[in-house]
Amino acid sequence: MMSTGRGFDQYSGSSHYRLHGQQVLVYQVVVVVVVEVVVVVVVVVVVVVVVVVVVVVEVVVVVVVVVVVVVD
């Protein structure tokens, strides 16, 4: 029983070491994924802002033209 316990401890120690290595790899993968997600979100936000600005500018131009035509 005692030797089985020690064997289990050694096994859990080595598996813990392997798990730690996997955690480091998972951490690196998570960092890469988070960076990619942040880049995609920033690009999407920039595109949305540009589209909104263009639409607002077009609406303002149309309103100004309509007002000028109606006033004339």
mmCIF file of the N, C-alpha and C atoms, coordinates in Angstrom:
data_MODEL
# 
_entry.id   MODEL 
# 
loop_
_atom_site.group_PDB 
_atom_site.id 
_atom_site.type_symbol 
_atom_site.label_atom_id 
_atom_site.label_alt_id 
_atom_site.label_comp_id 
_atom_site.label_asym_id 
_atom_site.label_entity_id 
_atom_site.label_seq_id 
_atom_site.pdbx_PDB_ins_code 
_atom_site.Cartn_x 
_atom_site.Cartn_y 
_atom_site.Cartn_z 
_atom_site.occupancy 
_atom_site.B_iso_or_equiv 
_atom_site.pdbx_formal_charge 
_atom_site.auth_seq_id 
_atom_site.auth_comp_id 
_atom_site.auth_asym_id 
_atom_site.auth_atom_id 
_atom_site.pdbx_PDB_model_num 
ATOM 1   N N  . MET A 1 1  ? 0.839   -1.195 0.000   1.00 0.00 ? 1  MET A N  1 
ATOM 2   C CA . MET A 1 1  ? 0.000   0.000  0.000   1.00 0.00 ? 1  MET A CA 1 
ATOM 3   C C  . MET A 1 1  ? 0.880   1.253  0.000   1.00 0.00 ? 1  MET A C  1 
ATOM 4   N N  . MET A 1 2  ? 1.968   1.204  0.819   1.00 0.00 ? 2  MET A N  1 
ATOM 5   C CA . MET A 1 2  ? 2.828   2.377  0.924   1.00 0.00 ? 2  MET A CA 1 
ATOM 6   C C  . MET A 1 2  ? 3.560   2.632  -0.392  1.00 0.00 ? 2  MET A C  1 
ATOM 7   N N  . SER A 1 3  ? 4.076   1.551  -1.006  1.00 0.00 ? 3  SER A N  1 
ATOM 8   C CA . SER A 1 3  ? 4.806   1.739  -2.264  1.00 0.00 ? 3  SER A CA 1 
ATOM 9   C C  . SER A 1 3  ? 3.852   2.245  -3.350  1.00 0.00 ? 3  SER A C  1 
ATOM 10  N N  . THR A 1 4  ? 2.614   1.780  -3.335  1.00 0.00 ? 4  THR A N  1 
ATOM 11  C CA . THR A 1 4  ? 1.627   2.264  -4.316  1.00 0.00 ? 4  THR A CA 1 
ATOM 12  C C  . THR A 1 4  ? 1.410   3.769  -4.109  1.00 0.00 ? 4  THR A C  1 
ATOM 13  N N  . GLY A 1 5  ? 1.330   4.192  -2.850  1.00 0.00 ? 5  GLY A N  1 
ATOM 14  C CA . GLY A 1 5  ? 1.160   5.609  -2.558  1.00 0.00 ? 5  GLY A CA 1 
ATOM 15  C C  . GLY A 1 5  ? 2.329   6.424  -3.084  1.00 0.00 ? 5  GLY A C  1 
ATOM 16  N N  . ARG A 1 6  ? 3.565   5.905  -2.842  1.00 0.00 ? 6  ARG A N  1 
ATOM 17  C CA . ARG A 1 6  ? 4.737   6.637  -3.329  1.00 0.00 ? 6  ARG A CA 1 
ATOM 18  C C  . ARG A 1 6  ? 4.742   6.684  -4.857  1.00 0.00 ? 6  ARG A C  1 
ATOM 19  N N  . GLY A 1 7  ? 4.424   5.558  -5.476  1.00 0.00 ? 7  GLY A N  1 
ATOM 20  C CA . GLY A 1 7  ? 4.370   5.529  -6.935  1.00 0.00 ? 7  GLY A CA 1 
ATOM 21  C C  . GLY A 1 7  ? 3.357   6.532  -7.463  1.00 0.00 ? 7  GLY A C  1 
ATOM 22  N N  . PHE A 1 8  ? 2.236   6.596  -6.780  1.00 0.00 ? 8  PHE A N  1 
ATOM 23  C CA . PHE A 1 8  ? 1.188   7.545  -7.179  1.00 0.00 ? 8  PHE A CA 1 
ATOM 24  C C  . PHE A 1 8  ? 1.701   8.981  -7.041  1.00 0.00 ? 8  PHE A C  1 
ATOM 25  N N  . ASP A 1 9  ? 2.435   9.232  -5.914  1.00 0.00 ? 9  ASP A N  1 
ATOM 26  C CA . ASP A 1 9  ? 2.971   10.583 -5.702  1.00 0.00 ? 9  ASP A CA 1 
ATOM 27  C C  . ASP A 1 9  ? 3.967   10.940 -6.801  1.00 0.00 ? 9  ASP A C  1 
ATOM 28  N N  . GLN A 1 10 ? 4.863   9.983  -7.102  1.00 0.00 ? 10 GLN A N  1 
ATOM 29  C CA . GLN A 1 10 ? 5.844   10.252 -8.166  1.00 0.00 ? 10 GLN A CA 1 
ATOM 30  C C  . GLN A 1 10 ? 5.113   10.491 -9.485  1.00 0.00 ? 10 GLN A C  1 
ATOM 31  N N  . TYR A 1 11 ? 4.103   9.671  -9.740  1.00 0.00 ? 11 TYR A N  1 
ATOM 32  C CA . TYR A 1 11 ? 3.358   9.820  -11.001 1.00 0.00 ? 11 TYR A CA 1 
ATOM 33  C C  . TYR A 1 11 ? 2.662   11.189 -11.041 1.00 0.00 ? 11 TYR A C  1 
ATOM 34  N N  . SER A 1 12 ? 2.041   11.544 -9.908  1.00 0.00 ? 12 SER A N  1 
ATOM 35  C CA . SER A 1 12 ? 1.334   12.824 -9.893  1.00 0.00 ? 12 SER A CA 1 
ATOM 36  C C  . SER A 1 12 ? 2.346   13.968 -10.021 1.00 0.00 ? 12 SER A C  1 
ATOM 37  N N  . GLY A 1 13 ? 3.540   13.795 -9.445  1.00 0.00 ? 13 GLY A N  1 
ATOM 38  C CA . GLY A 1 13 ? 4.572   14.829 -9.583  1.00 0.00 ? 13 GLY A CA 1 
ATOM 39  C C  . GLY A 1 13 ? 4.980   14.996 -11.040 1.00 0.00 ? 13 GLY A C  1 
ATOM 40  N N  . SER A 1 14 ? 5.230   13.877 -11.733 1.00 0.00 ? 14 SER A N  1 
ATOM 41  C CA . SER A 1 14 ? 5.651   13.978 -13.128 1.00 0.00 ? 14 SER A CA 1 
ATOM 42  C C  . SER A 1 14 ? 4.497   14.492 -13.983 1.00 0.00 ? 14 SER A C  1 
ATOM 43  N N  . SER A 1 15 ? 3.277   14.035 -13.677 1.00 0.00 ? 15 SER A N  1 
ATOM 44  C CA . SER A 1 15 ? 2.132   14.513 -14.468 1.00 0.00 ? 15 SER A CA 1 
ATOM 45  C C  . SER A 1 15 ? 1.918   16.003 -14.193 1.00 0.00 ? 15 SER A C  1 
ATOM 46  N N  . HIS A 1 16 ? 2.182   16.425 -12.954 1.00 0.00 ? 16 HIS A N  1 
ATOM 47  C CA . HIS A 1 16 ? 2.068   17.854 -12.636 1.00 0.00 ? 16 HIS A CA 1 
ATOM 48  C C  . HIS A 1 16 ? 3.079   18.647 -13.463 1.00 0.00 ? 16 HIS A C  1 
ATOM 49  N N  . TYR A 1 17 ? 4.289   18.100 -13.601 1.00 0.00 ? 17 TYR A N  1 
ATOM 50  C CA . TYR A 1 17 ? 5.317   18.785 -14.395 1.00 0.00 ? 17 TYR A CA 1 
ATOM 51  C C  . TYR A 1 17 ? 4.870   18.871 -15.858 1.00 0.00 ? 17 TYR A C  1 
ATOM 52  N N  . ARG A 1 18 ? 4.344   17.747 -16.377 1.00 0.00 ? 18 ARG A N  1 
ATOM 53  C CA . ARG A 1 18 ? 3.861   17.762 -17.762 1.00 0.00 ? 18 ARG A CA 1 
ATOM 54  C C  . ARG A 1 18 ? 2.698   18.734 -17.899 1.00 0.00 ? 18 ARG A C  1 
ATOM 55  N N  . LEU A 1 19 ? 1.812   18.733 -16.902 1.00 0.00 ? 19 LEU A N  1 
ATOM 56  C CA . LEU A 1 19 ? 0.665   19.638 -16.925 1.00 0.00 ? 19 LEU A CA 1 
ATOM 57  C C  . LEU A 1 19 ? 1.157   21.088 -16.916 1.00 0.00 ? 19 LEU A C  1 
ATOM 58  N N  . HIS A 1 20 ? 2.193   21.355 -16.134 1.00 0.00 ? 20 HIS A N  1 
ATOM 59  C CA . HIS A 1 20 ? 2.743   22.707 -16.089 1.00 0.00 ? 20 HIS A CA 1 
ATOM 60  C C  . HIS A 1 20 ? 3.255   23.099 -17.476 1.00 0.00 ? 20 HIS A C  1 
ATOM 61  N N  . GLY A 1 21 ? 3.946   22.189 -18.145 1.00 0.00 ? 21 GLY A N  1 
ATOM 62  C CA . GLY A 1 21 ? 4.413   22.456 -19.504 1.00 0.00 ? 21 GLY A CA 1 
ATOM 63  C C  . GLY A 1 21 ? 3.250   22.726 -20.434 1.00 0.00 ? 21 GLY A C  1 
ATOM 64  N N  . GLN A 1 22 ? 2.190   21.945 -20.306 1.00 0.00 ? 22 GLN A N  1 
ATOM 65  C CA . GLN A 1 22 ? 1.003   22.159 -21.138 1.00 0.00 ? 22 GLN A CA 1 
ATOM 66  C C  . GLN A 1 22 ? 0.360   23.507 -20.808 1.00 0.00 ? 22 GLN A C  1 
ATOM 67  N N  . GLN A 1 23 ? 0.368   23.867 -19.528 1.00 0.00 ? 23 GLN A N  1 
ATOM 68  C CA . GLN A 1 23 ? -0.200  25.156 -19.144 1.00 0.00 ? 23 GLN A CA 1 
ATOM 69  C C  . GLN A 1 23 ? 0.587   26.297 -19.783 1.00 0.00 ? 23 GLN A C  1 
ATOM 70  N N  . VAL A 1 24 ? 1.914   26.153 -19.853 1.00 0.00 ? 24 VAL A N  1 
ATOM 71  C CA . VAL A 1 24 ? 2.738   27.196 -20.493 1.00 0.00 ? 24 VAL A CA 1 
ATOM 72  C C  . VAL A 1 24 ? 2.356   27.287 -21.963 1.00 0.00 ? 24 VAL A C  1 
ATOM 73  N N  . LEU A 1 25 ? 2.234   26.140 -22.642 1.00 0.00 ? 25 LEU A N  1 
ATOM 74  C CA . LEU A 1 25 ? 1.840   26.137 -24.059 1.00 0.00 ? 25 LEU A CA 1 
ATOM 75  C C  . LEU A 1 25 ? 0.440   26.739 -24.215 1.00 0.00 ? 25 LEU A C  1 
ATOM 76  N N  . VAL A 1 26 ? -0.474  26.339 -23.350 1.00 0.00 ? 26 VAL A N  1 
ATOM 77  C CA . VAL A 1 26 ? -1.844  26.875 -23.411 1.00 0.00 ? 26 VAL A CA 1 
ATOM 78  C C  . VAL A 1 26 ? -1.809  28.381 -23.190 1.00 0.00 ? 26 VAL A C  1 
ATOM 79  N N  . TYR A 1 27 ? -0.966  28.835 -22.250 1.00 0.00 ? 27 TYR A N  1 
ATOM 80  C CA . TYR A 1 27 ? -0.844  30.275 -21.984 1.00 0.00 ? 27 TYR A CA 1 
ATOM 81  C C  . TYR A 1 27 ? -0.370  31.002 -23.239 1.00 0.00 ? 27 TYR A C  1 
ATOM 82  N N  . GLN A 1 28 ? 0.648   30.436 -23.913 1.00 0.00 ? 28 GLN A N  1 
ATOM 83  C CA . GLN A 1 28 ? 1.141   31.055 -25.150 1.00 0.00 ? 28 GLN A CA 1 
ATOM 84  C C  . GLN A 1 28 ? 0.047   31.096 -26.204 1.00 0.00 ? 28 GLN A C  1 
ATOM 85  N N  . VAL A 1 29 ? -0.690  29.997 -26.344 1.00 0.00 ? 29 VAL A N  1 
ATOM 86  C CA . VAL A 1 29 ? -1.783  29.942 -27.334 1.00 0.00 ? 29 VAL A CA 1 
ATOM 87  C C  . VAL A 1 29 ? -2.849  30.968 -26.981 1.00 0.00 ? 29 VAL A C  1 
ATOM 88  N N  . VAL A 1 30 ? -3.185  31.066 -25.694 1.00 0.00 ? 30 VAL A N  1 
ATOM 89  C CA . VAL A 1 30 ? -4.203  32.028 -25.264 1.00 0.00 ? 30 VAL A CA 1 
ATOM 90  C C  . VAL A 1 30 ? -3.742  33.450 -25.562 1.00 0.00 ? 30 VAL A C  1 
ATOM 91  N N  . VAL A 1 31 ? -2.467  33.744 -25.313 1.00 0.00 ? 31 VAL A N  1 
ATOM 92  C CA . VAL A 1 31 ? -1.942  35.089 -25.597 1.00 0.00 ? 31 VAL A CA 1 
ATOM 93  C C  . VAL A 1 31 ? -2.064  35.389 -27.089 1.00 0.00 ? 31 VAL A C  1 
ATOM 94  N N  . VAL A 1 32 ? -1.684  34.420 -27.932 1.00 0.00 ? 32 VAL A N  1 
ATOM 95  C CA . VAL A 1 32 ? -1.766  34.623 -29.388 1.00 0.00 ? 32 VAL A CA 1 
ATOM 96  C C  . VAL A 1 32 ? -3.218  34.844 -29.796 1.00 0.00 ? 32 VAL A C  1 
ATOM 97  N N  . VAL A 1 33 ? -4.127  34.026 -29.264 1.00 0.00 ? 33 VAL A N  1 
ATOM 98  C CA . VAL A 1 33 ? -5.551  34.145 -29.624 1.00 0.00 ? 33 VAL A CA 1 
ATOM 99  C C  . VAL A 1 33 ? -6.095  35.489 -29.157 1.00 0.00 ? 33 VAL A C  1 
ATOM 100 N N  . VAL A 1 34 ? -5.733  35.909 -27.943 1.00 0.00 ? 34 VAL A N  1 
ATOM 101 C CA . VAL A 1 34 ? -6.224  37.194 -27.419 1.00 0.00 ? 34 VAL A CA 1 
ATOM 102 C C  . VAL A 1 34 ? -5.704  38.336 -28.286 1.00 0.00 ? 34 VAL A C  1 
ATOM 103 N N  . VAL A 1 35 ? -4.429  38.276 -28.681 1.00 0.00 ? 35 VAL A N  1 
ATOM 104 C CA . VAL A 1 35 ? -3.858  39.334 -29.535 1.00 0.00 ? 35 VAL A CA 1 
ATOM 105 C C  . VAL A 1 35 ? -4.600  39.366 -30.867 1.00 0.00 ? 35 VAL A C  1 
ATOM 106 N N  . GLU A 1 36 ? -4.848  38.180 -31.446 1.00 0.00 ? 36 GLU A N  1 
ATOM 107 C CA . GLU A 1 36 ? -5.565  38.135 -32.728 1.00 0.00 ? 36 GLU A CA 1 
ATOM 108 C C  . GLU A 1 36 ? -6.976  38.699 -32.573 1.00 0.00 ? 36 GLU A C  1 
ATOM 109 N N  . VAL A 1 37 ? -7.663  38.337 -31.498 1.00 0.00 ? 37 VAL A N  1 
ATOM 110 C CA . VAL A 1 37 ? -9.032  38.832 -31.272 1.00 0.00 ? 37 VAL A CA 1 
ATOM 111 C C  . VAL A 1 37 ? -9.015  40.345 -31.110 1.00 0.00 ? 37 VAL A C  1 
ATOM 112 N N  . VAL A 1 38 ? -8.037  40.869 -30.356 1.00 0.00 ? 38 VAL A N  1 
ATOM 113 C CA . VAL A 1 38 ? -7.947  42.316 -30.145 1.00 0.00 ? 38 VAL A CA 1 
ATOM 114 C C  . VAL A 1 38 ? -7.711  43.020 -31.484 1.00 0.00 ? 38 VAL A C  1 
ATOM 115 N N  . VAL A 1 39 ? -6.821  42.459 -32.313 1.00 0.00 ? 39 VAL A N  1 
ATOM 116 C CA . VAL A 1 39 ? -6.535  43.069 -33.617 1.00 0.00 ? 39 VAL A CA 1 
ATOM 117 C C  . VAL A 1 39 ? -7.800  43.071 -34.478 1.00 0.00 ? 39 VAL A C  1 
ATOM 118 N N  . VAL A 1 40 ? -8.522  41.946 -34.491 1.00 0.00 ? 40 VAL A N  1 
ATOM 119 C CA . VAL A 1 40 ? -9.752  41.850 -35.296 1.00 0.00 ? 40 VAL A CA 1 
ATOM 120 C C  . VAL A 1 40 ? -10.783 42.852 -34.788 1.00 0.00 ? 40 VAL A C  1 
ATOM 121 N N  . VAL A 1 41 ? -10.933 42.954 -33.462 1.00 0.00 ? 41 VAL A N  1 
ATOM 122 C CA . VAL A 1 41 ? -11.912 43.888 -32.886 1.00 0.00 ? 41 VAL A CA 1 
ATOM 123 C C  . VAL A 1 41 ? -11.535 45.322 -33.243 1.00 0.00 ? 41 VAL A C  1 
ATOM 124 N N  . VAL A 1 42 ? -10.248 45.659 -33.155 1.00 0.00 ? 42 VAL A N  1 
ATOM 125 C CA . VAL A 1 42 ? -9.802  47.023 -33.475 1.00 0.00 ? 42 VAL A CA 1 
ATOM 126 C C  . VAL A 1 42 ? -10.094 47.324 -34.948 1.00 0.00 ? 42 VAL A C  1 
ATOM 127 N N  . VAL A 1 43 ? -9.798  46.364 -35.835 1.00 0.00 ? 43 VAL A N  1 
ATOM 128 C CA . VAL A 1 43 ? -10.039 46.566 -37.273 1.00 0.00 ? 43 VAL A CA 1 
ATOM 129 C C  . VAL A 1 43 ? -11.534 46.757 -37.529 1.00 0.00 ? 43 VAL A C  1 
ATOM 130 N N  . VAL A 1 44 ? -12.368 45.924 -36.891 1.00 0.00 ? 44 VAL A N  1 
ATOM 131 C CA . VAL A 1 44 ? -13.825 46.027 -37.074 1.00 0.00 ? 44 VAL A CA 1 
ATOM 132 C C  . VAL A 1 44 ? -14.317 47.379 -36.568 1.00 0.00 ? 44 VAL A C  1 
ATOM 133 N N  . VAL A 1 45 ? -13.830 47.811 -35.409 1.00 0.00 ? 45 VAL A N  1 
ATOM 134 C CA . VAL A 1 45 ? -14.263 49.099 -34.845 1.00 0.00 ? 45 VAL A CA 1 
ATOM 135 C C  . VAL A 1 45 ? -13.851 50.238 -35.775 1.00 0.00 ? 45 VAL A C  1 
ATOM 136 N N  . VAL A 1 46 ? -12.624 50.184 -36.315 1.00 0.00 ? 46 VAL A N  1 
ATOM 137 C CA . VAL A 1 46 ? -12.153 51.241 -37.219 1.00 0.00 ? 46 VAL A CA 1 
ATOM 138 C C  . VAL A 1 46 ? -13.029 51.271 -38.473 1.00 0.00 ? 46 VAL A C  1 
ATOM 139 N N  . VAL A 1 47 ? -13.331 50.098 -39.031 1.00 0.00 ? 47 VAL A N  1 
ATOM 140 C CA . VAL A 1 47 ? -14.169 50.034 -40.240 1.00 0.00 ? 47 VAL A CA 1 
ATOM 141 C C  . VAL A 1 47 ? -15.557 50.597 -39.945 1.00 0.00 ? 47 VAL A C  1 
ATOM 142 N N  . VAL A 1 48 ? -16.140 50.213 -38.802 1.00 0.00 ? 48 VAL A N  1 
ATOM 143 C CA . VAL A 1 48 ? -17.477 50.698 -38.440 1.00 0.00 ? 48 VAL A CA 1 
ATOM 144 C C  . VAL A 1 48 ? -17.455 52.218 -38.268 1.00 0.00 ? 48 VAL A C  1 
ATOM 145 N N  . VAL A 1 49 ? -16.419 52.742 -37.612 1.00 0.00 ? 49 VAL A N  1 
ATOM 146 C CA . VAL A 1 49 ? -16.322 54.196 -37.392 1.00 0.00 ? 49 VAL A CA 1 
ATOM 147 C C  . VAL A 1 49 ? -16.199 54.912 -38.739 1.00 0.00 ? 49 VAL A C  1 
ATOM 148 N N  . VAL A 1 50 ? -15.382 54.379 -39.639 1.00 0.00 ? 50 VAL A N  1 
ATOM 149 C CA . VAL A 1 50 ? -15.207 55.004 -40.950 1.00 0.00 ? 50 VAL A CA 1 
ATOM 150 C C  . VAL A 1 50 ? -16.534 54.997 -41.717 1.00 0.00 ? 50 VAL A C  1 
ATOM 151 N N  . VAL A 1 51 ? -17.243 53.864 -41.686 1.00 0.00 ? 51 VAL A N  1 
ATOM 152 C CA . VAL A 1 51 ? -18.532 53.764 -42.388 1.00 0.00 ? 51 VAL A CA 1 
ATOM 153 C C  . VAL A 1 51 ? -19.531 54.758 -41.794 1.00 0.00 ? 51 VAL A C  1 
ATOM 154 N N  . VAL A 1 52 ? -19.592 54.843 -40.466 1.00 0.00 ? 52 VAL A N  1 
ATOM 155 C CA . VAL A 1 52 ? -20.526 55.770 -39.806 1.00 0.00 ? 52 VAL A CA 1 
ATOM 156 C C  . VAL A 1 52 ? -20.176 57.211 -40.177 1.00 0.00 ? 52 VAL A C  1 
ATOM 157 N N  . VAL A 1 53 ? -18.898 57.562 -40.170 1.00 0.00 ? 53 VAL A N  1 
ATOM 158 C CA . VAL A 1 53 ? -18.479 58.932 -40.510 1.00 0.00 ? 53 VAL A CA 1 
ATOM 159 C C  . VAL A 1 53 ? -18.866 59.243 -41.957 1.00 0.00 ? 53 VAL A C  1 
ATOM 160 N N  . VAL A 1 54 ? -18.619 58.289 -42.858 1.00 0.00 ? 54 VAL A N  1 
ATOM 161 C CA . VAL A 1 54 ? -18.951 58.504 -44.280 1.00 0.00 ? 54 VAL A CA 1 
ATOM 162 C C  . VAL A 1 54 ? -20.460 58.700 -44.438 1.00 0.00 ? 54 VAL A C  1 
ATOM 163 N N  . VAL A 1 55 ? -21.247 57.854 -43.755 1.00 0.00 ? 55 VAL A N  1 
ATOM 164 C CA . VAL A 1 55 ? -22.714 57.953 -43.855 1.00 0.00 ? 55 VAL A CA 1 
ATOM 165 C C  . VAL A 1 55 ? -23.179 59.295 -43.283 1.00 0.00 ? 55 VAL A C  1 
ATOM 166 N N  . VAL A 1 56 ? -22.628 59.708 -42.151 1.00 0.00 ? 56 VAL A N  1 
ATOM 167 C CA . VAL A 1 56 ? -23.029 60.982 -41.530 1.00 0.00 ? 56 VAL A CA 1 
ATOM 168 C C  . VAL A 1 56 ? -22.669 62.140 -42.454 1.00 0.00 ? 56 VAL A C  1 
ATOM 169 N N  . VAL A 1 57 ? -21.493 62.096 -43.046 1.00 0.00 ? 57 VAL A N  1 
ATOM 170 C CA . VAL A 1 57 ? -21.061 63.173 -43.955 1.00 0.00 ? 57 VAL A CA 1 
ATOM 171 C C  . VAL A 1 57 ? -21.997 63.215 -45.172 1.00 0.00 ? 57 VAL A C  1 
ATOM 172 N N  . GLU A 1 58 ? -22.336 62.054 -45.717 1.00 0.00 ? 58 GLU A N  1 
ATOM 173 C CA . GLU A 1 58 ? -23.247 62.027 -46.875 1.00 0.00 ? 58 GLU A CA 1 
ATOM 174 C C  . GLU A 1 58 ? -24.608 62.587 -46.498 1.00 0.00 ? 58 GLU A C  1 
ATOM 175 N N  . VAL A 1 59 ? -25.128 62.201 -45.319 1.00 0.00 ? 59 VAL A N  1 
ATOM 176 C CA . VAL A 1 59 ? -26.439 62.695 -44.872 1.00 0.00 ? 59 VAL A CA 1 
ATOM 177 C C  . VAL A 1 59 ? -26.384 64.209 -44.690 1.00 0.00 ? 59 VAL A C  1 
ATOM 178 N N  . VAL A 1 60 ? -25.302 64.710 -44.093 1.00 0.00 ? 60 VAL A N  1 
ATOM 179 C CA . VAL A 1 60 ? -25.175 66.165 -43.875 1.00 0.00 ? 60 VAL A CA 1 
ATOM 180 C C  . VAL A 1 60 ? -25.131 66.875 -45.228 1.00 0.00 ? 60 VAL A C  1 
ATOM 181 N N  . VAL A 1 61 ? -24.385 66.321 -46.181 1.00 0.00 ? 61 VAL A N  1 
ATOM 182 C CA . VAL A 1 61 ? -24.276 66.948 -47.506 1.00 0.00 ? 61 VAL A CA 1 
ATOM 183 C C  . VAL A 1 61 ? -25.651 66.968 -48.178 1.00 0.00 ? 61 VAL A C  1 
ATOM 184 N N  . VAL A 1 62 ? -26.380 65.854 -48.093 1.00 0.00 ? 62 VAL A N  1 
ATOM 185 C CA . VAL A 1 62 ? -27.717 65.773 -48.714 1.00 0.00 ? 62 VAL A CA 1 
ATOM 186 C C  . VAL A 1 62 ? -28.661 66.787 -48.050 1.00 0.00 ? 62 VAL A C  1 
ATOM 187 N N  . VAL A 1 63 ? -28.612 66.883 -46.731 1.00 0.00 ? 63 VAL A N  1 
ATOM 188 C CA . VAL A 1 63 ? -29.487 67.816 -46.007 1.00 0.00 ? 63 VAL A CA 1 
ATOM 189 C C  . VAL A 1 63 ? -29.142 69.251 -46.407 1.00 0.00 ? 63 VAL A C  1 
ATOM 190 N N  . VAL A 1 64 ? -27.866 69.564 -46.502 1.00 0.00 ? 64 VAL A N  1 
ATOM 191 C CA . VAL A 1 64 ? -27.443 70.918 -46.866 1.00 0.00 ? 64 VAL A CA 1 
ATOM 192 C C  . VAL A 1 64 ? -27.920 71.223 -48.289 1.00 0.00 ? 64 VAL A C  1 
ATOM 193 N N  . VAL A 1 65 ? -27.764 70.277 -49.200 1.00 0.00 ? 65 VAL A N  1 
ATOM 194 C CA . VAL A 1 65 ? -28.181 70.488 -50.592 1.00 0.00 ? 65 VAL A CA 1 
ATOM 195 C C  . VAL A 1 65 ? -29.696 70.695 -50.654 1.00 0.00 ? 65 VAL A C  1 
ATOM 196 N N  . VAL A 1 66 ? -30.442 69.868 -49.919 1.00 0.00 ? 66 VAL A N  1 
ATOM 197 C CA . VAL A 1 66 ? -31.918 69.986 -49.919 1.00 0.00 ? 66 VAL A CA 1 
ATOM 198 C C  . VAL A 1 66 ? -32.325 71.336 -49.338 1.00 0.00 ? 66 VAL A C  1 
ATOM 199 N N  . VAL A 1 67 ? -31.687 71.745 -48.251 1.00 0.00 ? 67 VAL A N  1 
ATOM 200 C CA . VAL A 1 67 ? -32.026 73.030 -47.608 1.00 0.00 ? 67 VAL A CA 1 
ATOM 201 C C  . VAL A 1 67 ? -31.715 74.171 -48.577 1.00 0.00 ? 67 VAL A C  1 
ATOM 202 N N  . VAL A 1 68 ? -30.568 74.117 -49.253 1.00 0.00 ? 68 VAL A N  1 
ATOM 203 C CA . VAL A 1 68 ? -30.177 75.182 -50.191 1.00 0.00 ? 68 VAL A CA 1 
ATOM 204 C C  . VAL A 1 68 ? -31.194 75.231 -51.344 1.00 0.00 ? 68 VAL A C  1 
ATOM 205 N N  . VAL A 1 69 ? -31.578 74.053 -51.858 1.00 0.00 ? 69 VAL A N  1 
ATOM 206 C CA . VAL A 1 69 ? -32.526 73.998 -52.980 1.00 0.00 ? 69 VAL A CA 1 
ATOM 207 C C  . VAL A 1 69 ? -33.888 74.534 -52.531 1.00 0.00 ? 69 VAL A C  1 
ATOM 208 N N  . VAL A 1 70 ? -34.344 74.152 -51.338 1.00 0.00 ? 70 VAL A N  1 
ATOM 209 C CA . VAL A 1 70 ? -35.659 74.594 -50.842 1.00 0.00 ? 70 VAL A CA 1 
ATOM 210 C C  . VAL A 1 70 ? -35.628 76.094 -50.575 1.00 0.00 ? 70 VAL A C  1 
ATOM 211 N N  . VAL A 1 71 ? -34.553 76.602 -50.020 1.00 0.00 ? 71 VAL A N  1 
ATOM 212 C CA . VAL A 1 71 ? -34.449 78.034 -49.695 1.00 0.00 ? 71 VAL A CA 1 
ATOM 213 C C  . VAL A 1 71 ? -34.412 78.842 -51.000 1.00 0.00 ? 71 VAL A C  1 
ATOM 214 N N  . ASP A 1 72 ? -33.692 78.347 -51.989 1.00 0.00 ? 72 ASP A N  1 
ATOM 215 C CA . ASP A 1 72 ? -33.619 79.049 -53.272 1.00 0.00 ? 72 ASP A CA 1 
ATOM 216 C C  . ASP A 1 72 ? -34.994 78.984 -53.934 1.00 0.00 ? 72 ASP A C  1 
# 
